[in-house]
Amino acid sequence: MSKPSQDAYHKIPTTPPAKPAGCPVDHEFTPFDPDYLRNPYPQLERLSAEQPVFYSEKLGYLVITRIEHLREVFRQPDIYSSENVQDPVFPVWGLSRSMLIFSERRLAGSF
């Protein structure tokens, strides 16, 4: 993964992380699909039964659909990183990006 520039909002990577080896890959799943947004439960129920942990190619992340698996993840923070939870799902551009950078610098006292 390449390093973000100094003025990047959080740590938006310029290249996606590598797919995890040995993990099932779903080429179509995205929580931004209009059908999923209208009613996610049928799809989540199917995924939980058929493929409870998978790599979403469209998201570039692992997806976990069973609560017992999520509990295991939360119990092992040294193994499962939440480093990217502050990064926006979509890149921030234009005036919004400038305002966020300005606010971060002001808070850090770098004026």
TORKOL-4160 file (C-alpha; in steps of 0.2 Angstrom, whole numbers, padded with zeros to 4 digits, m for minus):
111
<pt num="1" X="0000" Y="0000" Z="0000"/>
<pt num="2" X="0007" Y="0017" Z="m0004"/>
<pt num="3" X="0009" Y="0031" Z="0009"/>
<pt num="4" X="m0004" Y="0045" Z="0009"/>
<pt num="5" X="0002" Y="0062" Z="0006"/>
<pt num="6" X="0005" Y="0074" Z="0021"/>
<pt num="7" X="m0011" Y="0083" Z="0017"/>
<pt num="8" X="m0022" Y="0068" Z="0014"/>
<pt num="9" X="m0038" Y="0067" Z="0024"/>
<pt num="10" X="m0034" Y="0052" Z="0037"/>
<pt num="11" X="m0025" Y="0038" Z="0027"/>
<pt num="12" X="m0034" Y="0036" Z="0011"/>
<pt num="13" X="m0024" Y="0023" Z="0002"/>
<pt num="14" X="m0020" Y="0025" Z="m0017"/>
<pt num="15" X="m0020" Y="0006" Z="m0020"/>
<pt num="16" X="m0031" Y="m0007" Z="m0012"/>
<pt num="17" X="m0025" Y="m0019" Z="0000"/>
<pt num="18" X="m0021" Y="m0037" Z="m0006"/>
<pt num="19" X="m0035" Y="m0049" Z="m0005"/>
<pt num="20" X="m0033" Y="m0061" Z="0010"/>
<pt num="21" X="m0026" Y="m0078" Z="0004"/>
<pt num="22" X="m0038" Y="m0093" Z="0007"/>
<pt num="23" X="m0054" Y="m0082" Z="0010"/>
<pt num="24" X="m0069" Y="m0084" Z="m0001"/>
<pt num="25" X="m0072" Y="m0069" Z="m0012"/>
<pt num="26" X="m0088" Y="m0061" Z="m0016"/>
<pt num="27" X="m0087" Y="m0051" Z="m0032"/>
<pt num="28" X="m0104" Y="m0042" Z="m0031"/>
<pt num="29" X="m0108" Y="m0038" Z="m0013"/>
<pt num="30" X="m0109" Y="m0020" Z="m0008"/>
<pt num="31" X="m0120" Y="m0012" Z="0006"/>
<pt num="32" X="m0123" Y="0002" Z="m0006"/>
<pt num="33" X="m0133" Y="m0008" Z="m0018"/>
<pt num="34" X="m0151" Y="0000" Z="m0019"/>
<pt num="35" X="m0159" Y="m0018" Z="m0016"/>
<pt num="36" X="m0148" Y="m0020" Z="0000"/>
<pt num="37" X="m0152" Y="m0003" Z="0006"/>
<pt num="38" X="m0170" Y="m0006" Z="0004"/>
<pt num="39" X="m0170" Y="m0022" Z="0014"/>
<pt num="40" X="m0153" Y="m0030" Z="0019"/>
<pt num="41" X="m0160" Y="m0045" Z="0029"/>
<pt num="42" X="m0163" Y="m0058" Z="0015"/>
<pt num="43" X="m0146" Y="m0055" Z="0008"/>
<pt num="44" X="m0138" Y="m0056" Z="0025"/>
<pt num="45" X="m0147" Y="m0071" Z="0030"/>
<pt num="46" X="m0142" Y="m0080" Z="0014"/>
<pt num="47" X="m0124" Y="m0074" Z="0017"/>
<pt num="48" X="m0124" Y="m0079" Z="0035"/>
<pt num="49" X="m0129" Y="m0097" Z="0030"/>
<pt num="50" X="m0118" Y="m0099" Z="0014"/>
<pt num="51" X="m0103" Y="m0088" Z="0017"/>
<pt num="52" X="m0102" Y="m0080" Z="0034"/>
<pt num="53" X="m0085" Y="m0073" Z="0031"/>
<pt num="54" X="m0079" Y="m0067" Z="0014"/>
<pt num="55" X="m0069" Y="m0053" Z="0005"/>
<pt num="56" X="m0080" Y="m0041" Z="m0004"/>
<pt num="57" X="m0070" Y="m0036" Z="m0020"/>
<pt num="58" X="m0081" Y="m0021" Z="m0022"/>
<pt num="59" X="m0077" Y="m0014" Z="m0005"/>
<pt num="60" X="m0060" Y="m0021" Z="m0003"/>
<pt num="61" X="m0064" Y="m0027" Z="0015"/>
<pt num="62" X="m0068" Y="m0043" Z="0024"/>
<pt num="63" X="m0086" Y="m0044" Z="0028"/>
<pt num="64" X="m0092" Y="m0054" Z="0043"/>
<pt num="65" X="m0111" Y="m0059" Z="0045"/>
<pt num="66" X="m0112" Y="m0069" Z="0060"/>
<pt num="67" X="m0113" Y="m0062" Z="0078"/>
<pt num="68" X="m0102" Y="m0076" Z="0085"/>
<pt num="69" X="m0088" Y="m0072" Z="0073"/>
<pt num="70" X="m0089" Y="m0053" Z="0077"/>
<pt num="71" X="m0088" Y="m0057" Z="0095"/>
<pt num="72" X="m0071" Y="m0066" Z="0092"/>
<pt num="73" X="m0065" Y="m0052" Z="0082"/>
<pt num="74" X="m0069" Y="m0039" Z="0096"/>
<pt num="75" X="m0060" Y="m0050" Z="0108"/>
<pt num="76" X="m0044" Y="m0050" Z="0099"/>
<pt num="77" X="m0039" Y="m0032" Z="0095"/>
<pt num="78" X="m0021" Y="m0037" Z="0094"/>
<pt num="79" X="m0025" Y="m0048" Z="0078"/>
<pt num="80" X="m0039" Y="m0038" Z="0071"/>
<pt num="81" X="m0035" Y="m0020" Z="0067"/>
<pt num="82" X="m0048" Y="m0006" Z="0066"/>
<pt num="83" X="m0035" Y="0006" Z="0060"/>
<pt num="84" X="m0045" Y="0011" Z="0045"/>
<pt num="85" X="m0062" Y="0015" Z="0054"/>
<pt num="86" X="m0059" Y="0034" Z="0053"/>
<pt num="87" X="m0056" Y="0034" Z="0034"/>
<pt num="88" X="m0071" Y="0039" Z="0024"/>
<pt num="89" X="m0079" Y="0026" Z="0013"/>
<pt num="90" X="m0078" Y="0037" Z="m0002"/>
<pt num="91" X="m0064" Y="0049" Z="m0005"/>
<pt num="92" X="m0067" Y="0067" Z="0001"/>
<pt num="93" X="m0064" Y="0080" Z="m0013"/>
<pt num="94" X="m0064" Y="0098" Z="m0016"/>
<pt num="95" X="m0070" Y="0111" Z="m0004"/>
<pt num="96" X="m0075" Y="0098" Z="0009"/>
<pt num="97" X="m0057" Y="0090" Z="0009"/>
<pt num="98" X="m0049" Y="0108" Z="0011"/>
<pt num="99" X="m0061" Y="0112" Z="0025"/>
<pt num="100" X="m0056" Y="0095" Z="0034"/>
<pt num="101" X="m0038" Y="0098" Z="0032"/>
<pt num="102" X="m0039" Y="0116" Z="0038"/>
<pt num="103" X="m0049" Y="0110" Z="0054"/>
<pt num="104" X="m0036" Y="0096" Z="0057"/>
<pt num="105" X="m0021" Y="0108" Z="0056"/>
<pt num="106" X="m0030" Y="0121" Z="0067"/>
<pt num="107" X="m0034" Y="0108" Z="0080"/>
<pt num="108" X="m0016" Y="0102" Z="0079"/>
<pt num="109" X="m0009" Y="0120" Z="0081"/>
<pt num="110" X="0001" Y="0119" Z="0065"/>
<pt num="111" X="m0003" Y="0137" Z="0059"/>
